[in-house]
Structures are given as C-alpha cells and as structure tokens.
Amino acid sequence: MPLVRRIPKRGFHNRSRVACQVVNIKDLNRISVEEVTPEVLLKEKMIERADRPVKILGEGELKEKKRVLAHYFSSSAVEKIQKAGGTIEKVKR
C-alpha cells in the first residue's frame, strides 16, 4: 500500500469559526408568542444550547407579525419578517 494511503489525513481547522444554531422562519410559526428570543427557542426545543449563537434563515413564510431577536439573520429572513409586519433585533453575544 502506498505511503500516502497509510498516513492519516490532516486538514485545516478554522479556530475562529462560529458554530450557529439555525432556525427557519417556517418554524417560528409554531410559536404563539409575539417576541421570539433565544430563551423562547430553547424552551420550545428549537435550539439545543443557550450559549451558542442563533441564526434565523429565510425558508418558509411568516404568517403573523413577530419581533424576532437573534444573533444573526439571513437577508431573505429579514425581508420576510419585515414583509409580515414584524421587526428584527440583533442580540449581542
């Protein structure tokens, strides 16, 4: 067997990577509160940990007006939340 196949592979690991927990807009429709925070998402079991940042993605449609607080937002999520009459607010880590 060639030496290249016997040596374990090592690659690049980005140490400054921010591992976000993602939530889609379609999942926010299941929550009945007007203000969606990371604590509410944790209570509803949409995210696993409270100490990691949350990113809202734009898959689906928002059916009612909500105030969404998260660390990061995709551009399509911002458009869809504002189109439904809601507001966004970025939370500091």
Secondary structure as GFF3:
##gff-version 3
##sequence-region A 1 93
A	DSSP	alpha_helix	3	6	.	.	.	ID=ss1
A	DSSP	beta_strand	21	24	.	.	.	ID=ss2
A	DSSP	alpha_helix	25	28	.	.	.	ID=ss3
A	DSSP	beta_strand	35	36	.	.	.	ID=ss4
A	DSSP	alpha_helix	38	43	.	.	.	ID=ss5
A	DSSP	beta_strand	54	57	.	.	.	ID=ss6
A	DSSP	beta_strand	67	70	.	.	.	ID=ss7
A	DSSP	beta_strand	72	73	.	.	.	ID=ss8
A	DSSP	alpha_helix	75	83	.	.	.	ID=ss9
A	DSSP	beta_strand	87	90	.	.	.	ID=ss10
###
